C-alpha cells in the first residue's frame, strides 16, 4: 500500500466506510427495541405526555398552527416537521417512531464523516461507535424526541467550521443551521458562539496570537469579510429567539414558565467536566505521543485538575432530585459515594479528570497543528455548557452528547497528520462501546 492510500480523505467512500459500522450497531439496538416490548421511562414519558400531543395538535391546525402556547418546552420545529409527515401518512405513534432512527443515522454519518477527514475510515468508525450506542442518542432514536434533530443541525454547522478552511459558504450554511436549531430547541442559540469565533479567528490579530494550520484563510481583506459575515449570519437566529420571547412572554411557552425558573445552577460546569472525565479514559490512549505530552505539560494538567475539582466542590454537588441533580450514570455514582457538606468528592474527582483530559487533548491538538479547529470545538463545548447554568434540571441527557462529541472530534483532530497512530483507537473506544451497549441492553430488560 502506498503512502497516499493510507492518508485520510473526505470522499463518499471514506464517509461510508467510517459510518456504516456505527450506524449498523445503532440500528441493531434500535430495531431490537422497536420490535420488542421495552420501555425507557423518561423518554417514553416525554414522548407520550408532550411531543406526540403537540405533533397531533399542530397536525389538526395545519396550515396555520398556533405557536403561541403548546404542550412542550422546546421550539416548535420538530413538532411541525412531524405534523407535516403525519398529515401525509397519519399520526399513528408507532408509525412516526420509525422516523426517529433516520434522524439518528444522519447524525452518526455526519460525525463519522468529519472524523474520516482526519484519520482512516476504520479509526473514524471506532471513534464514533461509543456515541452511536450511547443511551441518550438511542433513546431519541426509538422515541419521538427533539434531541437528535437539534444535534444533527449542530454537527452540520460545526463540522465544516472545525475541519475545513473557513469560507463564506461555510459560514452561511452554519448560520442557516443555527436558525433551524433554534427553531427546534431555542437554547441552541449557543451555536452562535463558535460561528462568530470562527470568523474572528480569520482576523490578522487572531492569527498573530495563535499559529494556525496553513490554508485556514487567504488574504487580510478576505479575513475582514469573513469576520463581518460571521456576525451577520447569526442575526436571524437571535431574531427568531426574540420572536419566541415576544410570542410567549418568556423563553419557553407559557405552559412551562412556572416550571423553568431560570435560576443559576452553579454545578453545571462541574457536572459537565465530570461527565467528560467519566468517558475520557477510553479516548486518551489514542493521543499520539500521549506519555511524553503528560510529562511535558504535567504542571498545566495538575492546575486544570484543581480548577475542575473546584467547579464541582465549591457549589452544592450532592445527589438531590429536588434540585434537578439526578438522572443518569454519573448521578448514580455520586449517590453511591460519600457526601460532605452537600458536596460530592466523586463528582470532584471526575471533574478534575475531565478538566485535565480536555487540557491534554488541547495540547495534543496544538501538537497536530489544528489550533483553529480545536478552539472552535472547545468553544462549542463551553457554549453549550453555559446554557446549562440556566437549566433547572442537571439531568445527564442534556450533557451527554456534547461530552462525547468533544472527545470524539477532539481525538480526531489529534490524529490529523499522524496516520500511524490510527491503530491506537482500537483499544479504548471499542471497550466503551461495549459498556454503553450493555448499559442500554440492561436498561430495557
N, C-alpha and C positions, 0 to 999 in steps of 0.2 A: 504494500500500500504506500503510495507516495504521500509527501507532506501535505499537498493541497487537499487530498482526500480526507485527511484527518482533521482538517480545520472545521470549526462550526460554521453554519450558514443559516439563512432565514428563508430558504426555498420551501415551496409547498411540501416537498418530500421530507425535508428536515422537520417541519412543523408536524406533519403526520406521524413521523417516526417518534417524535417526542411526546405526542399527545395520546396516541392510541392506547398505550398500556395504562396510564392513569384513568382515562375515560372508561376503558373496559372494566377496571376494578370498581369504579364508581357505579357503573351500570349494573354489574352483578349484584352489588349490595342493594342498590335502589330497587331493582326489579324483584329481588327476593322479598324486599319489604312490601312493595306494592301488590305482589301476588299473594302475600300471606296476611294473616290476621294479627297485625302488630300495631303497637302504639308508642309514639314518643309524646309523653304527656304535654309538655309545654308547647311544642309545635302544633299538636292537634288542637289544643285549647285555643291558641291564637287563630288558627285556620277556621275552626268552627264558629267561634264567637265573634270574630272580627272580619277576616278577609273575605270569606265566601259570602257573608251577608252584604258587604259593601259592593262586591262584584255583582251580585244579583240586583241590588238597589240601582246601581249605575246602568245595568243592562235594561231594567224596566224603564229608566228615564231617558235612554238614548233617543234622539241625538243631542239632548240638552240636559245632561246630568247635573244635579245640584251639588256643587263642590263647596258650599258654604258650611256644611256640617254633615258629617257621616261617621260611621262607627269604626274608624281606625285612626291611629295617632300619626300615621305617616302621610306623605303626599299621595295624591290620587293616581299617579301614573301607572302603577302596577295594576290597580283595580280597573282602570279604564281599558287597559290593553286586554285583560282577561274578559271584561264585559263585552268588548267587541268580538272576541273569539266566541264567547258564549252565545252572542246573538246569531252567530253563523252555525254553530254545531250544538247549541244547547248548553245550559249551565249546570248540567249534572256534575256533582262534585268529583266523582271517580274519573270521569272523562277529562275534566280540566286538570286533574292532578298529574296526568300523563305528560302534560306540557312542562312541568317543573324540571324533570331530568334534562330536557332540551336546553333550558337556560343554563343548567349546571355544566352540560357538555361544552357550551360556548365559553363559559368561564374557565374551565380547565384547559381548553385548547389555546386560549389567549395566553394564559400564564405559562404553559409549557412551551408555546411557540416563541415567546420572548426569551425564555431560558435557552432555547436552541440557538439563539444568536451569539451566545457566549460559550457554549460547550456542545459536545456531540449529542445527537438525539437520545442515546441511551442514558447518558448522565442527566440530561434535561428531564427525561421521563422519571428517573429515580428521585430527582429533586422534587418533582411535582406530586408524586403519589401520596405523600402524607397529607397534603392539602386536599387532594381528591377524595380521600376516605375519612376526612375529619367529620366529627359528629354533627357539627352545625352546618357545613356545606351539604352533607347528606340529608339532614333534617329539612333544609329548604328545598332539596331535590325530590322529596317524597310528599311534601305538603305544599299548600298554597301559602308561600311566604315571600315577602318583598326583598329579603336579604340578597339572594344570589343575583337577581336582576340589577340591583343597585351596584353590587360589587363587579358585575360584568361591565357596566358602564365605566366604573372606576379604572379597571385594568386596561380597558380600551383607551382611556385617556392617558394613564400613567405610563404604560408600556413604551410608546414612542418617545415620550419625554425623557425616559430613563435610558433606553437602549439605543436610540438613534440620534444623529445630529439634529439640533434644533432648526426648524424652518417654519415658514408661515403656515403651511398647510397643516403641520402637526399641531400648532397652537390653535388653529381654527377648529380642527376636529376635537381637540381636547376641550375647548370651550363649549362645543355642542354637547359632548358627553357630560360635562358639568351641568348644563341646563337640564338634560334628561335625568341625570342622577338626582338633582334637587327635586324634580317633578315626582320621582319615585320615593325618595326619602329626603326630607328637607334639611336634615342635619348634615347631609353630604356636601353642603356648601364649603366644607373644609377643603374640598378638592381645588378650590381657587388658590390656596396657598402654594402648593407645588407648581401650579401652572405659572403663577406670577414669578416664583423663584426661578423657574426655568428661563423665563425671559430676562430676568435680572442677571443671571449668570452668563449671558451673552455680552454684557457691557464690558468696556475696557477695564473699568475699575475692578470688577469681579474677577476678570481674567488675570489681573496683576496680583490679586490676593491669592488665588488658587490656580495652580498649573493644571490645565485640563488636557485631556487627550486631544490629539490632532483631529481636525475636521469637525469640531463642535459648532463653529460658525465662521463665516468668511466676511471680513471687512467691518470697519467701525460703523459705517453708515447702515449696513445691514443689521448690526447689533442694536443700534438705536431703534430701528424699525421693529425688530422683534420684541424689544422691551416694551415699547408702546402697544404693540399688538397684544402682548400677554395681558396687559392691563385692560385692554378693550374687550377681549373675548370672555372675561369673567363677569362683565357687567350684566348680560342677560340673566345669569344665574342669580345675582343679587336682586335684580328687578323681580324675578319670579318669587324669590323668598319674600320680598316686600309685598308682592301681591297676595301671597298667602297670609302674611301678617295683617294686611288691611282687611281681607275677606273674613278671616277667622277671629280677628281681635286678639291674636296671640300667635305663638309659634307652632301650635297644634290646633286641630279642630276643637270647637267649643266643648264637645262631649268629653274631652280628655284634659281640659285645662285644670280641673280640680285635682287630677292625679299627678300631673307633671308640674312640680313646684319650681323646678329650675334653681334650687339652691346649690351652692358649690359643694361638690363631692371631692374632698381633698385626697382621698385614697386612690383616685383614678390613675394617677401616674404610677404609683407603687404597684397597683394591680396589673397594669399594662406591662410594666417591666417584669413582674413576677411570671406572667404568662409566657413572655419571651424566654425567660430563664428556664421555664419548665421544658420548652421544646429545644432550646439552643444546643444542649449537649449532643443531640443527634445530628447536628449540622456542622459543628465546629471542626470536626476531624477532616472535613472536605477542604478546609482552607489550605492553600499551598504554603509550605514552609511555616506551618502553624506554631511549632515549638519555638523556632527562632524569633517569631514575632512576639510571642508571650514573654520571652526573656528580655527582648529589646524594649518592650513597652510595659513592663511589669508595673512601674510606678503609676502610669496613667490608668492601667486596668484596676489597680487597687483603689485609686481615687474614684473611678467610676463606680466601683462596687460600694464604696462608702456612701456616695450620693444616692445610689439606687436603694440601699438599705434605709437611708433617711426618708426617702419618699414613701416607704411603706410603714415606717415605725413612728414617724412624727404624728401623722393623723391616726384616728381610730381605724384599726385594720382587722379586728377580730371578726369571726363569723357572726352575722347578725341579720337575719331575713327582714326584720323590721325596717332596717335602713338600706335594704337592697343588696347587702353583702352576702349573696348566696347564689347557687346555681352553677353547676359545672365542677369539673375535677379539681380545679385549683382551690375553690372554696371548701370542697370536701377535705382536701389536705390540711387546710387551715383549721377546719373544725376538729380534725383528729389531733392536731398539735397543741402545744401549750399556749397559754394566753397570759399576758402580764399587762395590767392597767389598760385593758381593752385594746392591746396591741398584739400582733401575731409575729413571733420570731420566724415562723415558717414562711410567711409572706415576705418578711425582711430578707431572709436567706435567698429566696428565689428572685426577689427584686434586685439584690446585689448581683446575682448571677446574670440576670437579664441585662443590666446596665454594663457590666464588664463584657458580656458577649457582643452587644451592639458596638462597643468601643473596639473590640478586637476585629469585628467584621469591617468596621470603618477603616482601620489601619490596613487590613488586607485589600480593601478596595483601592486605597491610595497606592499600595504596592503594585496593584494591577493597572494603575493609571486611569482609573474610572471615577475620579473625584466628582465630576459633574453629575453623572447618573446616581452616584452614591448619595450626594447631597439632596437630590430631588426625592430619592427613595426614603431617606431618613426624615426629610421634611414631611412627606406624606404620612409616615407613621406618627410623627409628633402632632400633625394637624388633626388626624382622626382621633388620637388620644385626647387632644384638647377639648373636643366636643363632649367627651365622657365626663368632664368636670361638671357639666350641666345636666347629666342624666341621673335621675333619682335612683335608678337600678344599676348596680355594678355587676350585672349578670355576665358570665363568661361569653355568651353568644354574641355580645356586642364587641368584644375584644379579640375573639379567636381568629377570625380570618386575617385581619391586619398583622397579628403577631406571626402567623405562619408565612404570610406574604413577604414581610420584611426579611425573614430568614431565607426563604426560597430564592427571591430575587437578589438578595444581598450576596448569598453564596455564588449565584450565577455570575454576578459582576466580578467576584473574586477570581473566578475560573477563566475569565476572558484573557486570552493570551497565554494560558497555561494548559494546553491540550493534554499534556502528560499527566496532569493532576486529576483528570476526569474520573479515573478509576477510584479515587478516594471517596466518591459519592456512593459507592456500592456498599457502604457499611451502615452508617447512622440512619439515613432516610428510610431504607427498607425496613429496618428494625422498628422505627417509629410508625411506619405504615401498618405493620403487623399489629402493633399495640393499639393504634387508633381503630383499625378494622375490628379487632377483638372487642374493644370498648363499645363500638356501635352494635355488634352482634349480641353482646351480653345485655345491652340496654333494652333489647326487644324480645328477649327470651322470657 
